[in-house]
Amino acid sequence: MTTDAILGEHHLTLHRFPLEQKNRSLQAWDSADEYLLDYTFEHHCAPQHALVLNDAFGAITAALIAQYPTIRVTCVSDSFVSHQACQYNLAENTLNTEHVTSQNSLTSLPQDVDLILMKVPKNAGFMQHQLAQISQLATDIPVIIAGKVKEIHSSTLKSVTHFLSEPKTSLAVKKSRLIFTTSTGKPVKDKFPASWALEKTDFTIYNHANVFSRDSLDIGARFFANYLPQGKKPIKVIDLGCGNGVIGLLTLAKMPNAKLTFVDESAMAVASAEQNVLHNLPEQSSNCTFIQNDCLTDFTPGSADLVLCNPPFHQAQAITDHIAWQMFVQAKQTLKQGGELRIIGNRHLEYQEKLNRLFGNCKIIGNNKKFTVLSATKRG
């Protein structure tokens, strides 16, 4: 994995997180970061307070601090891993962090910024939410948005136009492009969090902007819901990568005495899961814990009876299975002897082979043309 970056005139060592991932082809910055920073350094000589949105591993923040030693930077991300990476990479390059503020995507934006740098997020609804937040700020703040050419569509520009001033775009460089716009001082209403009725139940599901399948039950969760546990035992269950918490919520409905822990690396996912339990099953909320974390890092070994998981096969824009493998390994560590990991995955991902290798056993408990539900047991 390449860790030596040249951003502007600055040589930086940048690590992708989690540090233990094995995919050597991935790095902690991309050509859109390079383009964004080159343009910023050339055209903005002395910004006082920069707002940085969606800096995946801290490359933009680190380069800004290196270029402008007295600048204040507010770094906003929905990702627990991104915040970890940013802090690590700043320290790795011995950069001054005194004026760097990290905040999650649920916090209001600072009002006194004079430059906004943004990476295009994968989720279009999340981008609309962030643009709505920017629309609440003062007028004429420069906004520079960077992304790969394939990520910037006519709909992207339409969203920018709806919330901010008429955008202009750059030429493509290394398959990346910049969008230039400014705040208008005219607030535009944010449509999030959204809500919808959960089919075949009396539940209403609430979703913040950066939550997968925010308008309806996704087809994977719908199939997984047929294979959730039920009964009256007071077992300890973890909904790992919980998203809006619908799997954990349905498990609570079937297991009223269970203790549920909802875990996700997205702040908006964890907040959505908590809101959904409080609204739909308030009498069971005292048996629930909601944690933003990097999978099950630092969870107590042997502390759970059951882990439920619909693992992702991407990190931001990169397709990779290292997060799924991390989830499986840490689930095994967190389970009690005799505890179970139960997952759903696309059939082509071959999770059965991975679980057999890790647990020494794995059985199919359900499948259709697209998905497979698998169960692995921790044995002595």
Contacts in CASP RR format, 6 or more apart in sequence:
PFRMAT RR
TARGET T0000
AUTHOR 0000-0000-0000
METHOD contacts of the structure
MODEL  1
MTTDAILGEHHLTLHRFPLEQKNRSLQAWDSADEYLLDYTFEHHCAPQHA
LVLNDAFGAITAALIAQYPTIRVTCVSDSFVSHQACQYNLAENTLNTEHV
TSQNSLTSLPQDVDLILMKVPKNAGFMQHQLAQISQLATDIPVIIAGKVK
EIHSSTLKSVTHFLSEPKTSLAVKKSRLIFTTSTGKPVKDKFPASWALEK
TDFTIYNHANVFSRDSLDIGARFFANYLPQGKKPIKVIDLGCGNGVIGLL
TLAKMPNAKLTFVDESAMAVASAEQNVLHNLPEQSSNCTFIQNDCLTDFT
PGSADLVLCNPPFHQAQAITDHIAWQMFVQAKQTLKQGGELRIIGNRHLE
YQEKLNRLFGNCKIIGNNKKFTVLSATKRG
1 16 0 8 1.000
1 23 0 8 1.000
1 24 0 8 1.000
1 25 0 8 1.000
1 26 0 8 1.000
1 27 0 8 1.000
2 27 0 8 1.000
3 13 0 8 1.000
3 14 0 8 1.000
3 15 0 8 1.000
3 27 0 8 1.000
3 28 0 8 1.000
4 11 0 8 1.000
4 12 0 8 1.000
4 13 0 8 1.000
5 11 0 8 1.000
5 12 0 8 1.000
5 13 0 8 1.000
5 14 0 8 1.000
5 27 0 8 1.000
5 28 0 8 1.000
5 29 0 8 1.000
5 59 0 8 1.000
6 12 0 8 1.000
7 29 0 8 1.000
7 33 0 8 1.000
7 34 0 8 1.000
7 37 0 8 1.000
7 59 0 8 1.000
7 62 0 8 1.000
7 63 0 8 1.000
7 66 0 8 1.000
8 34 0 8 1.000
8 37 0 8 1.000
8 38 0 8 1.000
8 41 0 8 1.000
8 63 0 8 1.000
8 67 0 8 1.000
9 41 0 8 1.000
10 63 0 8 1.000
10 66 0 8 1.000
10 67 0 8 1.000
12 59 0 8 1.000
12 62 0 8 1.000
12 63 0 8 1.000
12 66 0 8 1.000
12 89 0 8 1.000
12 93 0 8 1.000
13 89 0 8 1.000
13 92 0 8 1.000
13 93 0 8 1.000
14 27 0 8 1.000
14 28 0 8 1.000
14 29 0 8 1.000
14 57 0 8 1.000
14 58 0 8 1.000
14 59 0 8 1.000
14 62 0 8 1.000
14 89 0 8 1.000
14 92 0 8 1.000
14 93 0 8 1.000
15 28 0 8 1.000
15 57 0 8 1.000
15 85 0 8 1.000
15 88 0 8 1.000
15 89 0 8 1.000
15 92 0 8 1.000
16 26 0 8 1.000
16 27 0 8 1.000
16 28 0 8 1.000
16 57 0 8 1.000
16 85 0 8 1.000
17 28 0 8 1.000
17 57 0 8 1.000
17 81 0 8 1.000
17 82 0 8 1.000
17 84 0 8 1.000
17 85 0 8 1.000
17 88 0 8 1.000
17 294 0 8 1.000
18 81 0 8 1.000
18 294 0 8 1.000
18 322 0 8 1.000
18 326 0 8 1.000
19 88 0 8 1.000
20 326 0 8 1.000
21 320 0 8 1.000
21 322 0 8 1.000
21 326 0 8 1.000
22 322 0 8 1.000
23 320 0 8 1.000
23 322 0 8 1.000
26 318 0 8 1.000
26 320 0 8 1.000
28 56 0 8 1.000
28 57 0 8 1.000
28 58 0 8 1.000
28 59 0 8 1.000
28 85 0 8 1.000
28 89 0 8 1.000
29 57 0 8 1.000
29 59 0 8 1.000
30 148 0 8 1.000
30 176 0 8 1.000
31 148 0 8 1.000
31 173 0 8 1.000
31 174 0 8 1.000
31 175 0 8 1.000
31 176 0 8 1.000
32 119 0 8 1.000
32 120 0 8 1.000
32 146 0 8 1.000
32 147 0 8 1.000
32 148 0 8 1.000
32 176 0 8 1.000
32 177 0 8 1.000
33 59 0 8 1.000
33 60 0 8 1.000
33 63 0 8 1.000
33 119 0 8 1.000
33 146 0 8 1.000
34 174 0 8 1.000
34 176 0 8 1.000
35 146 0 8 1.000
35 170 0 8 1.000
35 173 0 8 1.000
35 174 0 8 1.000
35 176 0 8 1.000
35 177 0 8 1.000
35 178 0 8 1.000
36 60 0 8 1.000
36 117 0 8 1.000
36 119 0 8 1.000
36 144 0 8 1.000
36 146 0 8 1.000
36 178 0 8 1.000
37 60 0 8 1.000
37 63 0 8 1.000
37 64 0 8 1.000
37 67 0 8 1.000
39 144 0 8 1.000
39 170 0 8 1.000
39 178 0 8 1.000
40 64 0 8 1.000
40 115 0 8 1.000
40 117 0 8 1.000
40 144 0 8 1.000
41 67 0 8 1.000
44 115 0 8 1.000
44 142 0 8 1.000
46 68 0 8 1.000
47 68 0 8 1.000
47 71 0 8 1.000
47 114 0 8 1.000
47 115 0 8 1.000
48 71 0 8 1.000
48 72 0 8 1.000
48 114 0 8 1.000
49 71 0 8 1.000
49 72 0 8 1.000
49 73 0 8 1.000
49 74 0 8 1.000
49 110 0 8 1.000
49 112 0 8 1.000
49 113 0 8 1.000
49 114 0 8 1.000
49 115 0 8 1.000
50 64 0 8 1.000
50 71 0 8 1.000
50 72 0 8 1.000
50 73 0 8 1.000
50 74 0 8 1.000
50 113 0 8 1.000
50 114 0 8 1.000
50 115 0 8 1.000
50 116 0 8 1.000
50 117 0 8 1.000
51 73 0 8 1.000
51 74 0 8 1.000
51 76 0 8 1.000
51 109 0 8 1.000
51 110 0 8 1.000
51 113 0 8 1.000
51 115 0 8 1.000
51 116 0 8 1.000
51 117 0 8 1.000
52 60 0 8 1.000
52 61 0 8 1.000
52 64 0 8 1.000
52 73 0 8 1.000
52 74 0 8 1.000
52 75 0 8 1.000
52 76 0 8 1.000
52 117 0 8 1.000
52 118 0 8 1.000
53 76 0 8 1.000
53 77 0 8 1.000
53 116 0 8 1.000
53 117 0 8 1.000
53 118 0 8 1.000
53 119 0 8 1.000
53 130 0 8 1.000
54 76 0 8 1.000
54 77 0 8 1.000
54 82 0 8 1.000
54 118 0 8 1.000
54 119 0 8 1.000
54 120 0 8 1.000
54 121 0 8 1.000
54 130 0 8 1.000
55 61 0 8 1.000
55 75 0 8 1.000
55 77 0 8 1.000
55 82 0 8 1.000
55 86 0 8 1.000
55 119 0 8 1.000
56 77 0 8 1.000
56 79 0 8 1.000
56 82 0 8 1.000
56 85 0 8 1.000
56 119 0 8 1.000
56 316 0 8 1.000
57 82 0 8 1.000
57 85 0 8 1.000
57 86 0 8 1.000
57 89 0 8 1.000
58 75 0 8 1.000
58 82 0 8 1.000
58 85 0 8 1.000
58 86 0 8 1.000
58 89 0 8 1.000
58 90 0 8 1.000
59 89 0 8 1.000
60 117 0 8 1.000
60 119 0 8 1.000
61 73 0 8 1.000
61 75 0 8 1.000
61 86 0 8 1.000
61 90 0 8 1.000
61 100 0 8 1.000
62 86 0 8 1.000
62 89 0 8 1.000
62 90 0 8 1.000
62 93 0 8 1.000
62 95 0 8 1.000
64 71 0 8 1.000
64 73 0 8 1.000
64 117 0 8 1.000
65 71 0 8 1.000
65 73 0 8 1.000
65 90 0 8 1.000
65 95 0 8 1.000
65 96 0 8 1.000
65 97 0 8 1.000
65 100 0 8 1.000
66 93 0 8 1.000
66 95 0 8 1.000
69 96 0 8 1.000
70 99 0 8 1.000
71 99 0 8 1.000
72 99 0 8 1.000
72 100 0 8 1.000
72 101 0 8 1.000
73 99 0 8 1.000
73 100 0 8 1.000
73 101 0 8 1.000
74 100 0 8 1.000
74 101 0 8 1.000
74 102 0 8 1.000
74 103 0 8 1.000
74 109 0 8 1.000
74 110 0 8 1.000
74 113 0 8 1.000
75 83 0 8 1.000
75 86 0 8 1.000
75 100 0 8 1.000
75 101 0 8 1.000
75 102 0 8 1.000
75 103 0 8 1.000
76 103 0 8 1.000
76 104 0 8 1.000
76 105 0 8 1.000
76 107 0 8 1.000
76 109 0 8 1.000
76 130 0 8 1.000
77 83 0 8 1.000
77 86 0 8 1.000
77 102 0 8 1.000
77 104 0 8 1.000
77 105 0 8 1.000
78 104 0 8 1.000
78 105 0 8 1.000
78 126 0 8 1.000
78 210 0 8 1.000
78 266 0 8 1.000
78 267 0 8 1.000
78 268 0 8 1.000
79 265 0 8 1.000
79 266 0 8 1.000
79 267 0 8 1.000
80 265 0 8 1.000
80 266 0 8 1.000
80 267 0 8 1.000
80 292 0 8 1.000
80 293 0 8 1.000
80 294 0 8 1.000
81 265 0 8 1.000
81 294 0 8 1.000
81 315 0 8 1.000
83 102 0 8 1.000
83 104 0 8 1.000
84 294 0 8 1.000
86 100 0 8 1.000
86 102 0 8 1.000
87 97 0 8 1.000
87 102 0 8 1.000
90 97 0 8 1.000
90 100 0 8 1.000
91 97 0 8 1.000
101 110 0 8 1.000
104 267 0 8 1.000
104 292 0 8 1.000
105 126 0 8 1.000
105 129 0 8 1.000
105 130 0 8 1.000
105 208 0 8 1.000
105 209 0 8 1.000
105 210 0 8 1.000
105 267 0 8 1.000
105 268 0 8 1.000
106 208 0 8 1.000
106 267 0 8 1.000
106 268 0 8 1.000
106 271 0 8 1.000
108 133 0 8 1.000
108 136 0 8 1.000
109 133 0 8 1.000
109 134 0 8 1.000
109 136 0 8 1.000
109 137 0 8 1.000
111 137 0 8 1.000
111 138 0 8 1.000
113 137 0 8 1.000
113 141 0 8 1.000
114 141 0 8 1.000
114 142 0 8 1.000
115 141 0 8 1.000
115 142 0 8 1.000
115 144 0 8 1.000
116 134 0 8 1.000
116 141 0 8 1.000
116 142 0 8 1.000
116 143 0 8 1.000
116 144 0 8 1.000
116 183 0 8 1.000
117 144 0 8 1.000
117 146 0 8 1.000
118 130 0 8 1.000
118 143 0 8 1.000
118 144 0 8 1.000
118 145 0 8 1.000
118 146 0 8 1.000
119 145 0 8 1.000
119 146 0 8 1.000
119 147 0 8 1.000
120 127 0 8 1.000
120 145 0 8 1.000
120 146 0 8 1.000
120 147 0 8 1.000
120 148 0 8 1.000
120 151 0 8 1.000
120 152 0 8 1.000
120 156 0 8 1.000
121 127 0 8 1.000
121 130 0 8 1.000
121 210 0 8 1.000
122 151 0 8 1.000
122 314 0 8 1.000
122 316 0 8 1.000
122 317 0 8 1.000
123 209 0 8 1.000
123 210 0 8 1.000
123 212 0 8 1.000
124 155 0 8 1.000
124 156 0 8 1.000
124 159 0 8 1.000
125 192 0 8 1.000
125 209 0 8 1.000
125 210 0 8 1.000
125 214 0 8 1.000
126 209 0 8 1.000
126 210 0 8 1.000
126 268 0 8 1.000
127 156 0 8 1.000
127 159 0 8 1.000
128 159 0 8 1.000
128 162 0 8 1.000
128 163 0 8 1.000
128 190 0 8 1.000
128 191 0 8 1.000
128 192 0 8 1.000
128 209 0 8 1.000
129 190 0 8 1.000
129 192 0 8 1.000
129 208 0 8 1.000
129 209 0 8 1.000
129 210 0 8 1.000
130 209 0 8 1.000
131 159 0 8 1.000
131 160 0 8 1.000
131 162 0 8 1.000
131 163 0 8 1.000
131 164 0 8 1.000
131 188 0 8 1.000
132 163 0 8 1.000
132 188 0 8 1.000
132 189 0 8 1.000
132 190 0 8 1.000
132 191 0 8 1.000
133 190 0 8 1.000
134 141 0 8 1.000
134 143 0 8 1.000
134 163 0 8 1.000
134 164 0 8 1.000
134 183 0 8 1.000
135 163 0 8 1.000
135 164 0 8 1.000
135 183 0 8 1.000
135 184 0 8 1.000
135 185 0 8 1.000
135 186 0 8 1.000
135 187 0 8 1.000
135 188 0 8 1.000
136 185 0 8 1.000
136 187 0 8 1.000
137 183 0 8 1.000
137 185 0 8 1.000
138 183 0 8 1.000
138 185 0 8 1.000
139 182 0 8 1.000
139 183 0 8 1.000
139 184 0 8 1.000
139 185 0 8 1.000
140 182 0 8 1.000
140 183 0 8 1.000
141 182 0 8 1.000
141 183 0 8 1.000
142 180 0 8 1.000
142 182 0 8 1.000
143 164 0 8 1.000
143 180 0 8 1.000
143 181 0 8 1.000
143 182 0 8 1.000
143 183 0 8 1.000
144 178 0 8 1.000
144 179 0 8 1.000
144 180 0 8 1.000
145 160 0 8 1.000
145 167 0 8 1.000
145 178 0 8 1.000
145 179 0 8 1.000
145 180 0 8 1.000
145 181 0 8 1.000
146 176 0 8 1.000
146 177 0 8 1.000
146 178 0 8 1.000
146 179 0 8 1.000
147 176 0 8 1.000
147 177 0 8 1.000
147 178 0 8 1.000
148 175 0 8 1.000
148 176 0 8 1.000
148 177 0 8 1.000
148 317 0 8 1.000
149 172 0 8 1.000
149 175 0 8 1.000
149 176 0 8 1.000
149 177 0 8 1.000
150 175 0 8 1.000
151 317 0 8 1.000
152 169 0 8 1.000
152 177 0 8 1.000
152 179 0 8 1.000
156 179 0 8 1.000
157 167 0 8 1.000
157 169 0 8 1.000
157 179 0 8 1.000
160 167 0 8 1.000
160 179 0 8 1.000
160 181 0 8 1.000
161 167 0 8 1.000
162 188 0 8 1.000
163 188 0 8 1.000
164 181 0 8 1.000
164 182 0 8 1.000
164 183 0 8 1.000
164 184 0 8 1.000
165 181 0 8 1.000
165 182 0 8 1.000
165 183 0 8 1.000
165 184 0 8 1.000
166 181 0 8 1.000
167 179 0 8 1.000
167 180 0 8 1.000
167 181 0 8 1.000
168 179 0 8 1.000
168 180 0 8 1.000
168 181 0 8 1.000
169 177 0 8 1.000
169 178 0 8 1.000
169 179 0 8 1.000
169 180 0 8 1.000
170 177 0 8 1.000
170 178 0 8 1.000
170 179 0 8 1.000
170 180 0 8 1.000
171 177 0 8 1.000
190 209 0 8 1.000
192 207 0 8 1.000
192 208 0 8 1.000
192 209 0 8 1.000
192 214 0 8 1.000
193 206 0 8 1.000
193 207 0 8 1.000
193 208 0 8 1.000
193 209 0 8 1.000
193 272 0 8 1.000
193 275 0 8 1.000
194 206 0 8 1.000
194 207 0 8 1.000
194 214 0 8 1.000
194 215 0 8 1.000
195 204 0 8 1.000
195 205 0 8 1.000
195 206 0 8 1.000
195 207 0 8 1.000
196 204 0 8 1.000
196 205 0 8 1.000
196 207 0 8 1.000
196 215 0 8 1.000
196 216 0 8 1.000
197 203 0 8 1.000
197 204 0 8 1.000
197 205 0 8 1.000
198 204 0 8 1.000
198 205 0 8 1.000
198 217 0 8 1.000
198 246 0 8 1.000
199 217 0 8 1.000
199 222 0 8 1.000
201 250 0 8 1.000
201 253 0 8 1.000
202 280 0 8 1.000
203 249 0 8 1.000
203 276 0 8 1.000
203 280 0 8 1.000
204 279 0 8 1.000
204 280 0 8 1.000
205 217 0 8 1.000
205 244 0 8 1.000
205 246 0 8 1.000
205 276 0 8 1.000
206 244 0 8 1.000
206 272 0 8 1.000
206 275 0 8 1.000
206 276 0 8 1.000
206 279 0 8 1.000
207 214 0 8 1.000
207 215 0 8 1.000
207 244 0 8 1.000
207 272 0 8 1.000
208 214 0 8 1.000
208 268 0 8 1.000
208 269 0 8 1.000
208 271 0 8 1.000
208 272 0 8 1.000
209 268 0 8 1.000
210 266 0 8 1.000
210 268 0 8 1.000
210 269 0 8 1.000
211 243 0 8 1.000
211 244 0 8 1.000
211 266 0 8 1.000
211 268 0 8 1.000
211 269 0 8 1.000
211 272 0 8 1.000
212 218 0 8 1.000
212 243 0 8 1.000
212 244 0 8 1.000
213 221 0 8 1.000
213 244 0 8 1.000
214 244 0 8 1.000
217 225 0 8 1.000
217 246 0 8 1.000
219 370 0 8 1.000
219 371 0 8 1.000
220 310 0 8 1.000
220 344 0 8 1.000
220 345 0 8 1.000
220 370 0 8 1.000
220 371 0 8 1.000
221 246 0 8 1.000
221 247 0 8 1.000
221 310 0 8 1.000
221 344 0 8 1.000
223 344 0 8 1.000
223 368 0 8 1.000
223 370 0 8 1.000
223 371 0 8 1.000
223 373 0 8 1.000
224 247 0 8 1.000
224 308 0 8 1.000
224 310 0 8 1.000
224 344 0 8 1.000
224 371 0 8 1.000
224 373 0 8 1.000
225 246 0 8 1.000
225 247 0 8 1.000
225 250 0 8 1.000
226 366 0 8 1.000
227 342 0 8 1.000
227 344 0 8 1.000
227 365 0 8 1.000
227 366 0 8 1.000
227 373 0 8 1.000
228 247 0 8 1.000
228 248 0 8 1.000
228 250 0 8 1.000
228 251 0 8 1.000
228 254 0 8 1.000
228 308 0 8 1.000
229 235 0 8 1.000
229 237 0 8 1.000
229 251 0 8 1.000
229 254 0 8 1.000
229 255 0 8 1.000
229 306 0 8 1.000
229 342 0 8 1.000
230 254 0 8 1.000
230 255 0 8 1.000
231 254 0 8 1.000
231 255 0 8 1.000
231 257 0 8 1.000
232 255 0 8 1.000
232 256 0 8 1.000
232 257 0 8 1.000
233 255 0 8 1.000
233 257 0 8 1.000
233 258 0 8 1.000
234 257 0 8 1.000
234 258 0 8 1.000
234 259 0 8 1.000
235 255 0 8 1.000
235 258 0 8 1.000
235 259 0 8 1.000
235 305 0 8 1.000
235 306 0 8 1.000
236 258 0 8 1.000
236 259 0 8 1.000
236 261 0 8 1.000
236 303 0 8 1.000
236 304 0 8 1.000
236 305 0 8 1.000
236 306 0 8 1.000
237 248 0 8 1.000
237 251 0 8 1.000
237 255 0 8 1.000
237 258 0 8 1.000
237 259 0 8 1.000
237 260 0 8 1.000
237 261 0 8 1.000
237 304 0 8 1.000
237 305 0 8 1.000
237 306 0 8 1.000
237 307 0 8 1.000
237 308 0 8 1.000
238 260 0 8 1.000
238 261 0 8 1.000
238 263 0 8 1.000
238 296 0 8 1.000
238 299 0 8 1.000
238 304 0 8 1.000
238 306 0 8 1.000
238 307 0 8 1.000
238 308 0 8 1.000
238 331 0 8 1.000
238 334 0 8 1.000
239 245 0 8 1.000
239 247 0 8 1.000
239 248 0 8 1.000
239 251 0 8 1.000
239 260 0 8 1.000
239 261 0 8 1.000
239 262 0 8 1.000
239 263 0 8 1.000
239 273 0 8 1.000
239 308 0 8 1.000
239 309 0 8 1.000
240 263 0 8 1.000
240 295 0 8 1.000
240 296 0 8 1.000
240 307 0 8 1.000
240 308 0 8 1.000
240 309 0 8 1.000
240 311 0 8 1.000
240 327 0 8 1.000
240 331 0 8 1.000
241 263 0 8 1.000
241 264 0 8 1.000
241 265 0 8 1.000
241 269 0 8 1.000
241 295 0 8 1.000
241 309 0 8 1.000
241 310 0 8 1.000
241 311 0 8 1.000
241 312 0 8 1.000
241 327 0 8 1.000
242 248 0 8 1.000
242 262 0 8 1.000
242 263 0 8 1.000
242 264 0 8 1.000
242 269 0 8 1.000
242 270 0 8 1.000
242 273 0 8 1.000
243 264 0 8 1.000
243 266 0 8 1.000
243 269 0 8 1.000
243 270 0 8 1.000
243 272 0 8 1.000
243 273 0 8 1.000
244 269 0 8 1.000
244 272 0 8 1.000
244 273 0 8 1.000
244 276 0 8 1.000
245 262 0 8 1.000
245 269 0 8 1.000
245 272 0 8 1.000
245 273 0 8 1.000
245 276 0 8 1.000
245 277 0 8 1.000
246 276 0 8 1.000
247 308 0 8 1.000
247 310 0 8 1.000
248 260 0 8 1.000
248 262 0 8 1.000
248 273 0 8 1.000
248 308 0 8 1.000
249 273 0 8 1.000
249 276 0 8 1.000
249 277 0 8 1.000
249 280 0 8 1.000
249 281 0 8 1.000
251 258 0 8 1.000
251 260 0 8 1.000
251 308 0 8 1.000
252 258 0 8 1.000
252 260 0 8 1.000
252 277 0 8 1.000
252 281 0 8 1.000
252 284 0 8 1.000
252 287 0 8 1.000
252 288 0 8 1.000
253 281 0 8 1.000
256 284 0 8 1.000
257 287 0 8 1.000
258 287 0 8 1.000
259 287 0 8 1.000
259 288 0 8 1.000
259 289 0 8 1.000
260 277 0 8 1.000
260 287 0 8 1.000
260 288 0 8 1.000
260 289 0 8 1.000
261 288 0 8 1.000
261 289 0 8 1.000
261 290 0 8 1.000
261 291 0 8 1.000
261 304 0 8 1.000
262 270 0 8 1.000
262 273 0 8 1.000
262 274 0 8 1.000
262 277 0 8 1.000
262 288 0 8 1.000
262 289 0 8 1.000
262 290 0 8 1.000
262 291 0 8 1.000
263 270 0 8 1.000
263 291 0 8 1.000
263 292 0 8 1.000
263 293 0 8 1.000
263 295 0 8 1.000
263 296 0 8 1.000
264 270 0 8 1.000
264 273 0 8 1.000
264 292 0 8 1.000
264 293 0 8 1.000
265 292 0 8 1.000
265 293 0 8 1.000
265 294 0 8 1.000
265 295 0 8 1.000
266 292 0 8 1.000
267 292 0 8 1.000
270 290 0 8 1.000
270 291 0 8 1.000
270 292 0 8 1.000
271 290 0 8 1.000
273 290 0 8 1.000
274 288 0 8 1.000
274 290 0 8 1.000
277 284 0 8 1.000
277 285 0 8 1.000
277 288 0 8 1.000
278 285 0 8 1.000
295 323 0 8 1.000
295 326 0 8 1.000
295 327 0 8 1.000
295 330 0 8 1.000
296 307 0 8 1.000
296 327 0 8 1.000
296 330 0 8 1.000
296 331 0 8 1.000
296 333 0 8 1.000
296 334 0 8 1.000
297 330 0 8 1.000
299 330 0 8 1.000
299 333 0 8 1.000
299 334 0 8 1.000
300 334 0 8 1.000
301 333 0 8 1.000
301 334 0 8 1.000
302 333 0 8 1.000
302 334 0 8 1.000
302 335 0 8 1.000
302 336 0 8 1.000
302 337 0 8 1.000
303 334 0 8 1.000
303 336 0 8 1.000
304 334 0 8 1.000
304 335 0 8 1.000
304 336 0 8 1.000
304 339 0 8 1.000
305 335 0 8 1.000
305 336 0 8 1.000
305 339 0 8 1.000
305 340 0 8 1.000
306 335 0 8 1.000
306 339 0 8 1.000
306 340 0 8 1.000
306 341 0 8 1.000
306 342 0 8 1.000
307 331 0 8 1.000
307 334 0 8 1.000
307 335 0 8 1.000
307 340 0 8 1.000
307 341 0 8 1.000
307 342 0 8 1.000
308 342 0 8 1.000
308 343 0 8 1.000
309 327 0 8 1.000
309 331 0 8 1.000
309 341 0 8 1.000
309 342 0 8 1.000
309 343 0 8 1.000
309 344 0 8 1.000
310 343 0 8 1.000
310 344 0 8 1.000
310 345 0 8 1.000
311 323 0 8 1.000
311 324 0 8 1.000
311 327 0 8 1.000
311 328 0 8 1.000
311 343 0 8 1.000
311 345 0 8 1.000
311 351 0 8 1.000
312 323 0 8 1.000
312 324 0 8 1.000
313 319 0 8 1.000
313 320 0 8 1.000
313 321 0 8 1.000
313 323 0 8 1.000
313 324 0 8 1.000
313 346 0 8 1.000
313 349 0 8 1.000
314 320 0 8 1.000
315 322 0 8 1.000
315 323 0 8 1.000
321 349 0 8 1.000
324 349 0 8 1.000
324 351 0 8 1.000
324 354 0 8 1.000
325 354 0 8 1.000
328 341 0 8 1.000
328 343 0 8 1.000
328 351 0 8 1.000
328 354 0 8 1.000
328 355 0 8 1.000
328 358 0 8 1.000
329 358 0 8 1.000
331 341 0 8 1.000
332 341 0 8 1.000
332 358 0 8 1.000
332 359 0 8 1.000
332 376 0 8 1.000
332 378 0 8 1.000
335 341 0 8 1.000
335 378 0 8 1.000
336 378 0 8 1.000
337 378 0 8 1.000
337 379 0 8 1.000
337 380 0 8 1.000
338 377 0 8 1.000
338 378 0 8 1.000
338 379 0 8 1.000
338 380 0 8 1.000
339 377 0 8 1.000
339 378 0 8 1.000
340 375 0 8 1.000
340 376 0 8 1.000
340 377 0 8 1.000
340 378 0 8 1.000
341 355 0 8 1.000
341 359 0 8 1.000
341 375 0 8 1.000
341 376 0 8 1.000
341 377 0 8 1.000
341 378 0 8 1.000
342 365 0 8 1.000
342 373 0 8 1.000
342 374 0 8 1.000
342 375 0 8 1.000
343 351 0 8 1.000
343 355 0 8 1.000
343 373 0 8 1.000
343 374 0 8 1.000
344 371 0 8 1.000
344 372 0 8 1.000
344 373 0 8 1.000
344 374 0 8 1.000
345 351 0 8 1.000
345 371 0 8 1.000
345 372 0 8 1.000
345 373 0 8 1.000
345 374 0 8 1.000
346 370 0 8 1.000
346 371 0 8 1.000
346 372 0 8 1.000
347 367 0 8 1.000
347 369 0 8 1.000
347 370 0 8 1.000
347 371 0 8 1.000
347 372 0 8 1.000
351 372 0 8 1.000
351 374 0 8 1.000
352 362 0 8 1.000
352 364 0 8 1.000
352 372 0 8 1.000
352 374 0 8 1.000
355 361 0 8 1.000
355 362 0 8 1.000
355 374 0 8 1.000
355 376 0 8 1.000
356 362 0 8 1.000
356 376 0 8 1.000
358 376 0 8 1.000
359 376 0 8 1.000
359 377 0 8 1.000
359 378 0 8 1.000
359 379 0 8 1.000
360 376 0 8 1.000
360 379 0 8 1.000
361 376 0 8 1.000
361 377 0 8 1.000
361 379 0 8 1.000
362 374 0 8 1.000
362 375 0 8 1.000
362 376 0 8 1.000
363 374 0 8 1.000
363 375 0 8 1.000
363 376 0 8 1.000
364 372 0 8 1.000
364 373 0 8 1.000
364 374 0 8 1.000
365 373 0 8 1.000
365 374 0 8 1.000
365 375 0 8 1.000
366 372 0 8 1.000
366 373 0 8 1.000
367 373 0 8 1.000
END
